[in-house]
């Protein structure tokens, strides 16, 4: 009897440990969703195409694979495998990764014959022919991965092998596909309809839906970016990358980038098309609408500029154009506008590439381009800011933390740098004398209060890293406010 009791007790312990193990596995697996079913297809030109071990790519073993074989095929033959996920993925930050290899050891220069597409429930969203440099090689292996974002919600990805560039009889191994939601804890969250997105973290690839990759041979990168690595030029020569096929509507556009100056050096960054020039130097930002030949003869191009303050921290600068108005925003706050677009400025509908990004003696990160005008909420989001609504816990700070929607540059407090690591400066012509400055956390708790003697201030060392609300009340009772990110 005692022996039976011990068996029961041991069984309970084993079951309990198994439950904990499964729970842990379930929690960790929520971040990665693997394809679990598949279908294959080929066209009429694929005379002897075949699929070997079609279910291996979705059987849960990451070392098993399905092989797509072209056989004796005519030019234009196609064979494909569609890998289906258990549920529809709607998060705009979801990324898809496929893993493939060639039967004979993958030869990079033959991969123009591989394409991928996504779809929700059989309806095609998009299709990409994979460029040679889009693949990442798995160390000590002939296997490659290709990661991309879908333009729309999806529940499946199709891997297609096309006859023509590959030798007859060649095959493609498909190890599987999975999707993950990109972590945004240290990155900037972009709206889902981004036109082009260059993270500038060791590559000039466009992670947006159009895959408008840059062409360059001399870009360099550094650690400590806003998100992962950042592009840097610390020499006098400067660096650049070219985007050959860049087509934007010329009636609305937005450019967003984080920049950081290098101590003791003069330089700048720029992004230019044949319609727009967006330039940033350590002490100035400029957004200019390029004119055609007739417009240049009639008058100077419409231009808007704003002053920046050099510092060792990152500054977010955004150029916004729409409704015939050019605007600049610094750290999510309106800075300047040109809203009297002359009658001779015509919009033809599109502006063709190429586009050129240049950097000299500066650091740049998270270059993001939109084919439309952005709202204030979207601009604040790109600058790392959140909802301005704060509820006070202290009646002493009620007057300083009451807020409404700020617009048109009114009652907006602009500081640089933001994020702040210690010293910052209040920009603009806000009267500082006899004013009151209060820093509160997002719950409304006051963490710092001062009556500033000048526009340059230093936060106490005991202010913890995080997101805060900074309010300034002038002696006339006017209140200015902004969100501020503190880091050490």
MIMARLUM-986707 format. One record per residue (C-alpha): residue number from 0; residue in one letter; chain; y, z, x. Coordinates in steps of 0.001 Angstrom, whole numbers, plus 524288, in hexadecimal, padded with zeros to 5 digits. Layout:
<pts>
PT/pos/code/unit/v/w/u
PT/NUM/a/A/Y/Z/X
...
</pts>
This chain:
<pts>
PT/pos/code/unit/v/w/u
PT/0/x/A/80000/80000/80000
PT/1/x/A/80915/8038D/80AFC
PT/2/x/A/805A1/7F6A2/81194
PT/3/x/A/80914/7EF21/80511
PT/4/x/A/81606/7F663/80418
PT/5/x/A/8195D/7F2C9/81215
PT/6/x/A/8165D/7E486/80F2E
PT/7/x/A/81F76/7E4CB/80374
PT/8/x/A/82A26/7EB2F/80B69
PT/9/x/A/82892/7E126/81641
PT/10/x/A/828C5/7D603/80C69
PT/11/x/A/83575/7DB0B/8067F
PT/12/x/A/83BC8/7DB97/813E4
PT/13/x/A/83770/7CDCA/816FC
PT/14/x/A/83C82/7C8C4/809E4
PT/15/x/A/8496A/7CFCE/80BC9
PT/16/x/A/84B16/7CA00/8196F
PT/17/x/A/847A2/7BC8E/8141F
PT/18/x/A/851C5/7BDD2/8094D
PT/19/x/A/85C1F/7C186/81349
PT/20/x/A/8585E/7B608/81BDC
PT/21/x/A/858DB/7AC75/8108C
PT/22/x/A/865E0/7B208/80BF0
PT/23/x/A/86B96/7B062/81975
PT/24/x/A/8666C/7A284/81A58
PT/25/x/A/86BEA/79F64/80CE9
PT/26/x/A/87965/7A45B/81099
PT/27/x/A/879C7/79CDE/81D5E
PT/28/x/A/874C0/79085/816F4
PT/29/x/A/88012/79029/80D53
PT/30/x/A/8889F/78A58/817F8
PT/31/x/A/87FA7/77EA0/81A32
PT/32/x/A/87959/7769D/80F60
PT/33/x/A/86E74/76D35/81337
PT/34/x/A/86A39/760F5/80C07
PT/35/x/A/85D6E/763B5/804F5
PT/36/x/A/85993/756AE/7FEB9
PT/37/x/A/85AD7/74851/801FF
PT/38/x/A/859AD/73A3D/7FD92
PT/39/x/A/8588A/72DD7/805C2
PT/40/x/A/85D25/72005/8034E
PT/41/x/A/85DFB/7128E/809A9
PT/42/x/A/863A8/70551/80626
PT/43/x/A/85CBB/6F848/80453
PT/44/x/A/85F5A/6F3DA/8124C
PT/45/x/A/85765/6FF27/81799
PT/46/x/A/84A9E/6F784/817C3
PT/47/x/A/8420E/7014F/81EEF
PT/48/x/A/84A99/70D78/81EB9
PT/49/x/A/84347/71A20/81CAA
PT/50/x/A/84533/728C5/81C82
PT/51/x/A/83C42/7322A/82393
PT/52/x/A/83AD5/74078/81F78
PT/53/x/A/845AC/73F71/81577
PT/54/x/A/84523/74DE1/8119E
PT/55/x/A/845C7/75331/81F71
PT/56/x/A/854B0/752C7/81F8C
PT/57/x/A/85527/75C4E/8141E
PT/58/x/A/84954/76515/81686
PT/59/x/A/850DB/77043/81CBE
PT/60/x/A/84BA3/76DE8/82A84
PT/61/x/A/85716/76992/832E8
PT/62/x/A/84E05/76384/83D03
PT/63/x/A/84797/75A60/8332D
PT/64/x/A/84D9F/74D2E/8303E
PT/65/x/A/84CCF/74135/827B8
PT/66/x/A/84CA8/733F4/82E88
PT/67/x/A/853CF/7281E/828F9
PT/68/x/A/84DE8/71B90/82E99
PT/69/x/A/85458/70E3A/82D85
PT/70/x/A/84844/7065C/830F5
PT/71/x/A/849DC/6F78E/830A2
PT/72/x/A/856C9/6F6CA/8296C
PT/73/x/A/86131/6ECBF/826BE
PT/74/x/A/86F7C/6EE7C/82A3F
PT/75/x/A/87573/6F72C/81FB7
PT/76/x/A/86900/6FED9/81D13
PT/77/x/A/86B29/70D18/8197C
PT/78/x/A/8623B/718C7/8182C
PT/79/x/A/8671D/72634/8145C
PT/80/x/A/86356/73417/81120
PT/81/x/A/86B3C/73C81/807C7
PT/82/x/A/86A7F/74B16/80A73
PT/83/x/A/86D82/75347/7FE67
PT/84/x/A/87316/76112/7FE5E
PT/85/x/A/86F07/76B2A/7F430
PT/86/x/A/87C97/76BD6/7EE0E
PT/87/x/A/88984/7648D/7ED06
PT/88/x/A/892FE/767E8/7F7F3
PT/89/x/A/8A120/7686C/7F352
PT/90/x/A/8A7EC/77013/7FE30
PT/91/x/A/8B1AD/766CC/804DD
PT/92/x/A/8AE9C/76D58/811E4
PT/93/x/A/8A006/76AA0/81110
PT/94/x/A/89ACC/762F6/81CA9
PT/95/x/A/88E3D/75B04/81D2B
PT/96/x/A/885F4/75A32/82970
PT/97/x/A/87ACA/75090/82B56
PT/98/x/A/87172/750E6/836DC
PT/99/x/A/86B18/74464/83BCC
PT/100/x/A/864AB/73E2B/847A5
PT/101/x/A/85EF2/7311A/84BBA
PT/102/x/A/85070/72EDE/84DA3
PT/103/x/A/85287/72AC0/85BB5
PT/104/x/A/85CE0/734C5/85F57
PT/105/x/A/869DF/73298/858B0
PT/106/x/A/87292/7287E/85F12
PT/107/x/A/880AB/72B7E/85B9F
PT/108/x/A/8853C/71D60/85C8B
PT/109/x/A/87BF4/71937/8519A
PT/110/x/A/880F8/72280/84751
PT/111/x/A/88A25/7191F/8406C
PT/112/x/A/87E9B/71668/83783
PT/113/x/A/87E58/723FF/8317C
PT/114/x/A/886A1/72747/82586
PT/115/x/A/887AD/7331A/81CA4
PT/116/x/A/88CB9/734BB/80ECD
PT/117/x/A/88DDE/73FF0/80521
PT/118/x/A/88CB6/74083/7F672
PT/119/x/A/88C1F/749BE/7EADB
PT/120/x/A/88021/746C1/7E2A8
PT/121/x/A/87E8F/738D1/7E772
PT/122/x/A/88CC3/7344B/7E6A1
PT/123/x/A/89189/72FB8/7F3EA
PT/124/x/A/89D72/736E6/7F965
PT/125/x/A/89FBB/730FD/806AC
PT/126/x/A/89904/72A2F/81200
PT/127/x/A/89AEE/72B9A/820A0
PT/128/x/A/89555/72326/82B71
PT/129/x/A/89339/72CF6/83639
PT/130/x/A/89AAB/729CB/842A0
PT/131/x/A/8943A/72BFC/84FBF
PT/132/x/A/89CC3/73796/8536A
PT/133/x/A/89B2F/73E86/84653
PT/134/x/A/88E15/7443F/84A36
PT/135/x/A/88BF2/75127/85105
PT/136/x/A/87FD9/751B7/859A6
PT/137/x/A/8774C/75DC5/8587A
PT/138/x/A/87598/7633F/86654
PT/139/x/A/868BE/75FF2/86D18
PT/140/x/A/864CC/756E6/86209
PT/141/x/A/865CC/748C6/85D8C
PT/142/x/A/86A0C/74DB6/8502F
PT/143/x/A/877F9/74BCC/84B6F
PT/144/x/A/87FEB/751F1/84093
PT/145/x/A/88AAF/74BC5/8388D
PT/146/x/A/893CE/754BB/830DC
PT/147/x/A/89DE7/75042/826F4
PT/148/x/A/8A4EF/75453/81A95
PT/149/x/A/8A296/74D60/80DBC
PT/150/x/A/8AE56/74804/80671
PT/151/x/A/8A942/74D23/7F95D
PT/152/x/A/89F31/756D2/7F401
PT/153/x/A/89146/7532F/7F7B8
PT/154/x/A/88323/7572E/7F628
PT/155/x/A/87CCB/74D35/7FF38
PT/156/x/A/87ECF/7458C/80BB6
PT/157/x/A/878C4/7385A/80EE2
PT/158/x/A/87528/73431/81CB0
PT/159/x/A/8745F/72563/81DA1
PT/160/x/A/86ED4/71CFD/828A2
PT/161/x/A/873C5/70EF9/82935
PT/162/x/A/86CEF/703B3/8301A
PT/163/x/A/874B9/6FB89/8399A
PT/164/x/A/878DB/7037E/84550
PT/165/x/A/86C35/70AFC/846D2
PT/166/x/A/8606A/703C2/84C51
PT/167/x/A/85601/6FFAE/842A4
PT/168/x/A/84BE1/70A29/840AF
PT/169/x/A/85526/71535/8445B
PT/170/x/A/854C7/721A8/83CAE
PT/171/x/A/85DB9/72D00/8399C
PT/172/x/A/858E6/73AF5/838B2
PT/173/x/A/85F86/74323/82E33
PT/174/x/A/85DA0/751B6/83084
PT/175/x/A/8654C/7560E/824A5
PT/176/x/A/872AD/7596B/81F51
PT/177/x/A/879F5/765D7/81C26
PT/178/x/A/8874A/769A0/8171C
PT/179/x/A/88FF9/77517/81ABA
PT/180/x/A/89D73/77973/81699
PT/181/x/A/8A649/77977/82262
PT/182/x/A/8AB65/78706/82579
PT/183/x/A/8BA10/78806/8236A
PT/184/x/A/8BBE0/795CE/82893
PT/185/x/A/8C2E0/790CE/834B8
PT/186/x/A/8C6FA/78382/82FDD
PT/187/x/A/8D0BB/77D58/826C1
PT/188/x/A/8CB93/7797E/81972
PT/189/x/A/8CFF5/76BCC/815E0
PT/190/x/A/8D091/765F3/8082F
PT/191/x/A/8C463/75DFE/8051A
PT/192/x/A/8CB72/750F2/8044A
PT/193/x/A/8D002/750CE/8126D
PT/194/x/A/8D27E/74329/817C2
PT/195/x/A/8CF0E/74653/825E2
PT/196/x/A/8CBCD/75318/82CBE
PT/197/x/A/8CBAD/754B8/83B90
PT/198/x/A/8C791/762A2/83F6E
PT/199/x/A/8CA38/75F15/84DBD
PT/200/x/A/8BF0C/767C1/8525E
PT/201/x/A/8B997/75FC1/85DC5
PT/202/x/A/8BA33/752C9/85683
PT/203/x/A/8C3A2/749CF/84F51
PT/204/x/A/8B9FA/74714/84464
PT/205/x/A/8BEFB/746D6/8366D
PT/206/x/A/8B6F7/7504A/82E1E
PT/207/x/A/8BD0F/74B07/821A0
PT/208/x/A/8B5EC/741A5/81893
PT/209/x/A/8BB25/73526/81EF9
PT/210/x/A/8B651/73821/82CCE
PT/211/x/A/8C293/732B8/83340
PT/212/x/A/8BEA3/736E8/840E6
PT/213/x/A/8C876/73686/84BD5
PT/214/x/A/8C6C2/72E7E/8582E
PT/215/x/A/8CA44/73556/864CF
PT/216/x/A/8C5FD/7377F/87298
PT/217/x/A/8CE7F/742A1/87730
PT/218/x/A/8CFAB/74D8F/86D0B
PT/219/x/A/8CD22/75B62/871FF
PT/220/x/A/8CAB8/7680F/86A9C
PT/221/x/A/8CC85/776AE/86BE8
PT/222/x/A/8C6FF/782F5/865B7
PT/223/x/A/8CEAF/78C08/85CE7
PT/224/x/A/8D25C/781F4/852A1
PT/225/x/A/8D5A7/78506/84499
PT/226/x/A/8C7CF/78091/841C6
PT/227/x/A/8BE66/77F79/84D51
PT/228/x/A/8C3F4/776E4/85825
PT/229/x/A/8D136/77016/8585B
PT/230/x/A/8D6C6/76403/85F12
PT/231/x/A/8DF03/766F3/86B08
PT/232/x/A/8E71E/75FD5/87504
PT/233/x/A/8EC41/76857/87FF8
PT/234/x/A/8EFC5/75D58/88938
PT/235/x/A/8FBA3/7548E/8897A
PT/236/x/A/8F440/7480A/88677
PT/237/x/A/8F135/74A80/87827
PT/238/x/A/8E557/7469A/8701B
PT/239/x/A/8E2EC/73EE0/863B5
PT/240/x/A/8D907/7391F/85A67
PT/241/x/A/8D9A5/72CEF/851FB
PT/242/x/A/8D47E/72AD2/84421
PT/243/x/A/8D334/71BFD/8427E
PT/244/x/A/8D105/71B23/833CA
PT/245/x/A/8DA77/7245B/82D2B
PT/246/x/A/8DF17/72054/81F96
PT/247/x/A/8E7BD/7296A/8179D
PT/248/x/A/8EFFC/727D0/80B6D
PT/249/x/A/8FE11/72779/80FE5
PT/250/x/A/90339/72E5F/803B7
PT/251/x/A/8FD4C/73BD3/8067C
PT/252/x/A/8F712/74242/81257
PT/253/x/A/8F5C2/74F56/8193B
PT/254/x/A/8F2DA/75336/8275D
PT/255/x/A/8EE93/760EE/82B28
PT/256/x/A/8EC4A/76697/838BF
PT/257/x/A/8EC51/77369/8404E
PT/258/x/A/8F3B9/77317/84D38
PT/259/x/A/8F5B4/77C43/8589E
PT/260/x/A/8FF4C/77AF5/863C0
PT/261/x/A/8FBBF/77CFA/871FA
PT/262/x/A/90491/7869F/8792E
PT/263/x/A/90F18/7806A/88174
PT/264/x/A/90BB9/7727B/87DC2
PT/265/x/A/9127B/76838/87590
PT/266/x/A/90A3E/75EAB/86DED
PT/267/x/A/90629/75B7B/8602A
PT/268/x/A/8FC6F/7553F/8570B
PT/269/x/A/8FDD4/749C5/84DC7
PT/270/x/A/8F600/7424D/843B9
PT/271/x/A/8FB5B/734F9/8403D
PT/272/x/A/8F7DB/72969/83799
PT/273/x/A/90006/71D6B/834AF
PT/274/x/A/90668/724FC/82969
PT/275/x/A/90734/73338/82DDE
PT/276/x/A/90A07/73AAF/83A4D
PT/277/x/A/90729/74949/83AC7
PT/278/x/A/90BF1/74FBF/84754
PT/279/x/A/90BE0/75DDF/84C01
PT/280/x/A/91217/76368/85840
PT/281/x/A/912C8/771C6/85C4B
PT/282/x/A/91FB2/77369/8552E
PT/283/x/A/9201F/768B3/84AD3
PT/284/x/A/917F7/7619C/84096
PT/285/x/A/91B84/7541B/83B6E
PT/286/x/A/915F5/74B86/83096
PT/287/x/A/91AFE/73D9D/82FE4
PT/288/x/A/91880/73263/82680
PT/289/x/A/91777/725BD/82E15
PT/290/x/A/91EA1/71A08/8286E
PT/291/x/A/91B7B/70BAB/82892
PT/292/x/A/9242A/70229/82FFF
PT/293/x/A/92DCB/7006A/824BC
PT/294/x/A/92EEF/70F08/822B5
PT/295/x/A/93174/71169/83125
PT/296/x/A/93CA7/707A4/830AF
PT/297/x/A/942C0/70E12/824C6
PT/298/x/A/94260/71C31/8295A
PT/299/x/A/93B68/72695/83150
PT/300/x/A/92E18/72B35/82C73
PT/301/x/A/92D6D/736F3/82349
PT/302/x/A/92A6F/742EF/82B71
PT/303/x/A/928F7/7519E/8298C
PT/304/x/A/92861/75BC7/83457
PT/305/x/A/92800/76A7C/835DA
PT/306/x/A/9295A/773FC/840FC
PT/307/x/A/91D89/77B18/8465E
PT/308/x/A/91D37/786EF/84F3B
PT/309/x/A/914EE/78619/85B78
PT/310/x/A/90AC4/790BD/85CD9
PT/311/x/A/8FD2B/792DE/86218
PT/312/x/A/8F6D7/7930A/854A0
PT/313/x/A/8F27E/78839/84B64
PT/314/x/A/8FC02/78273/84187
PT/315/x/A/8F7D4/77A90/835AE
PT/316/x/A/9004B/76E9B/8330C
PT/317/x/A/8FEA5/76598/8275C
PT/318/x/A/905A8/75902/823BD
PT/319/x/A/9057F/75576/8154E
PT/320/x/A/90A28/748F3/80EB6
PT/321/x/A/90A53/7458A/80044
PT/322/x/A/913D1/7421C/7F568
PT/323/x/A/91C61/73BCE/7FFE1
PT/324/x/A/91E92/748E4/806A2
PT/325/x/A/91B25/74C91/814B5
PT/326/x/A/91897/75B19/81703
PT/327/x/A/91462/76401/8221B
PT/328/x/A/90D84/77126/820CA
PT/329/x/A/90B9C/77B47/82B7E
PT/330/x/A/900C9/78561/829E0
PT/331/x/A/8FFEC/781EE/81B7B
PT/332/x/A/90E76/783B5/818E4
PT/333/x/A/917DB/778D8/8155B
PT/334/x/A/920BC/775CE/820EA
PT/335/x/A/9282B/76929/81E30
PT/336/x/A/928A4/75D39/8154E
PT/337/x/A/92E74/74FAA/8149D
PT/338/x/A/92F3C/74CCA/8060D
PT/339/x/A/938DD/74184/80591
PT/340/x/A/9302E/73615/80938
PT/341/x/A/938E0/729F7/80A4F
PT/342/x/A/936CC/71EA8/800EB
PT/343/x/A/93325/71567/80BF3
PT/344/x/A/92696/71D07/80EBE
PT/345/x/A/91BD3/71591/807D7
PT/346/x/A/90DA0/71994/80655
PT/347/x/A/903E7/70E79/80673
PT/348/x/A/8F824/7169A/802A4
PT/349/x/A/8F0E6/717F8/80F7E
PT/350/x/A/8F34E/719B8/81DD8
PT/351/x/A/8E940/7144C/82743
PT/352/x/A/8E523/71A65/83433
PT/353/x/A/8E3C5/71CB5/83EFC
PT/354/x/A/8E7F2/72AD9/83FF3
PT/355/x/A/8EA66/731D7/84CCA
PT/356/x/A/8E9D8/74069/84FF9
PT/357/x/A/8F0AD/744A6/85C80
PT/358/x/A/8F14C/751EA/8631E
PT/359/x/A/8F8AE/75624/86F42
PT/360/x/A/8F9CF/763EB/874D3
PT/361/x/A/8F5BE/76A47/867F0
PT/362/x/A/8E9DD/76ECE/8602E
PT/363/x/A/8E65B/76913/852D6
PT/364/x/A/8DBD0/76C9F/8490E
PT/365/x/A/8D6F6/768E4/83B7F
PT/366/x/A/8DE03/75BE5/83975
PT/367/x/A/8DCA6/758A6/82B0D
PT/368/x/A/8E1F1/74CDF/82397
PT/369/x/A/8E31F/74A9F/814FA
PT/370/x/A/8E5DA/73E4D/80D4F
PT/371/x/A/8EE6D/74586/8039F
PT/372/x/A/8F919/74FB0/8029F
PT/373/x/A/8F44A/75DC2/80371
PT/374/x/A/8F816/768B6/7FA45
PT/375/x/A/8FE35/77552/7FF3A
PT/376/x/A/8F182/77C9F/7FC8E
PT/377/x/A/8E9DF/772D9/804D1
PT/378/x/A/8F3D7/773D3/80FC9
PT/379/x/A/8F2F1/782A3/80FD6
PT/380/x/A/8E429/781AA/81005
PT/381/x/A/8E44C/778CB/81BEF
PT/382/x/A/8ED55/7825F/822CC
PT/383/x/A/8E385/78D50/8209B
PT/384/x/A/8EB01/793E0/815A9
PT/385/x/A/8E646/798A7/8087E
PT/386/x/A/8EB97/79D20/7FB60
PT/387/x/A/8F8FB/7A39C/7FC4E
PT/388/x/A/8F681/7ACB4/7F0DF
PT/389/x/A/8F60A/7BAC8/7F5CB
PT/390/x/A/8F586/7C77E/7EDF0
PT/391/x/A/8FCBC/7D2DB/7F41D
PT/392/x/A/8F733/7E081/7F543
PT/393/x/A/90420/7E63A/7F979
PT/394/x/A/9105D/7E6D4/7F12B
PT/395/x/A/9184C/7E721/7FDB2
PT/396/x/A/91463/7D918/800C4
PT/397/x/A/91453/7D39C/7F2FA
PT/398/x/A/92117/7CC4F/7F4BE
PT/399/x/A/91C40/7C5DD/8012B
PT/400/x/A/90F07/7C155/7FC56
PT/401/x/A/91274/7BBE6/7EF0C
PT/402/x/A/91127/7AD3B/7EFF9
PT/403/x/A/910BD/7A0C0/7E839
PT/404/x/A/90CFE/792EA/7EBA6
PT/405/x/A/91542/78E6E/7F70C
PT/406/x/A/91973/7803A/7F710
PT/407/x/A/92341/776A0/7FCBE
PT/408/x/A/9252B/77F18/808C7
PT/409/x/A/92BD4/78A3A/80156
PT/410/x/A/928ED/79899/804D0
PT/411/x/A/91EA2/79498/80EB7
PT/412/x/A/91DF3/79C7F/81B36
PT/413/x/A/91A4F/793FB/826D6
PT/414/x/A/91570/79A58/83355
PT/415/x/A/90FE7/79520/84001
PT/416/x/A/90592/79624/844B6
PT/417/x/A/8FC88/79849/8393F
PT/418/x/A/8F1DC/79D06/83BF3
PT/419/x/A/8F8C9/7A82A/8430B
PT/420/x/A/8F358/7AF9C/84E9F
PT/421/x/A/8FF1D/7B853/85136
PT/422/x/A/90CF1/7B2D8/85219
PT/423/x/A/9121F/7A941/8480B
PT/424/x/A/91F21/7A374/843EE
PT/425/x/A/9253B/7A1E8/8367D
PT/426/x/A/929AB/793D9/83525
PT/427/x/A/93529/78E92/82D7F
PT/428/x/A/9425F/7942D/829FB
PT/429/x/A/93DEC/7A04D/822BD
PT/430/x/A/947D6/7AB77/824AE
PT/431/x/A/940AE/7B600/82C77
PT/432/x/A/94B44/7C081/82D15
PT/433/x/A/94805/7CC82/824B8
PT/434/x/A/93BC4/7C5EE/81F63
PT/435/x/A/92E8F/7CC5C/81D08
PT/436/x/A/921A2/7C67D/82191
PT/437/x/A/914C5/7CB52/81BE9
PT/438/x/A/906E2/7C736/81F77
PT/439/x/A/8FC55/7CA10/81559
PT/440/x/A/8EDEA/7C705/814CB
PT/441/x/A/8E83F/7BEF7/8099C
PT/442/x/A/8E61E/7CB32/8015C
PT/443/x/A/8F4AA/7CE5E/80235
PT/444/x/A/8F34A/7D9A9/80BD3
PT/445/x/A/8FEDF/7DA9A/81513
PT/446/x/A/8FAF3/7D9FA/8236E
PT/447/x/A/90816/7D7BF/82A18
PT/448/x/A/9167A/7D8F9/826A3
PT/449/x/A/9229F/7D6A3/82EBE
PT/450/x/A/930F6/7D323/82DF2
PT/451/x/A/9316C/7C7E9/837C7
PT/452/x/A/93C72/7C757/841AF
PT/453/x/A/939F7/7B900/844A3
PT/454/x/A/931B5/7AD8B/8404C
PT/455/x/A/92787/7B07E/84AC5
PT/456/x/A/91E0F/7BB8A/847A4
PT/457/x/A/91185/7C155/84CEB
PT/458/x/A/906B5/7C6C4/8446E
PT/459/x/A/90144/7D42D/84800
PT/460/x/A/8F498/7D3BC/84FB2
PT/461/x/A/8ED91/7DB81/84511
PT/462/x/A/8EEB1/7D072/83B07
PT/463/x/A/8E0AF/7CBC4/8396E
PT/464/x/A/8DD10/7BD4D/8395B
PT/465/x/A/8DD56/7B771/82BB9
PT/466/x/A/8E5BE/7B0E1/82165
PT/467/x/A/8F23C/7B7B2/81CF1
PT/468/x/A/8FE4A/7B561/8149B
PT/469/x/A/90B6B/7B622/81BA2
PT/470/x/A/91786/7B8A6/8134D
PT/471/x/A/925B1/7B8FD/8176D
PT/472/x/A/93078/7BE0C/80E8C
PT/473/x/A/93E84/7BB0E/8128E
PT/474/x/A/949AE/7C493/81062
PT/475/x/A/94DA7/7BC28/804B0
PT/476/x/A/94042/7BEA5/7FEA6
PT/477/x/A/93A7C/7B10A/800B8
PT/478/x/A/92BEB/7B155/803C7
PT/479/x/A/924A7/7A805/80CD1
PT/480/x/A/915F3/7A83D/80E99
PT/481/x/A/90A98/7A1CF/8157A
PT/482/x/A/8FC57/7A3F8/818F9
PT/483/x/A/8F9A4/7A760/8271E
PT/484/x/A/8ECDF/7A759/82EAE
PT/485/x/A/8EBF3/7B1E0/8393A
PT/486/x/A/8E267/7B075/84490
PT/487/x/A/8E108/7B6C5/851EB
</pts>
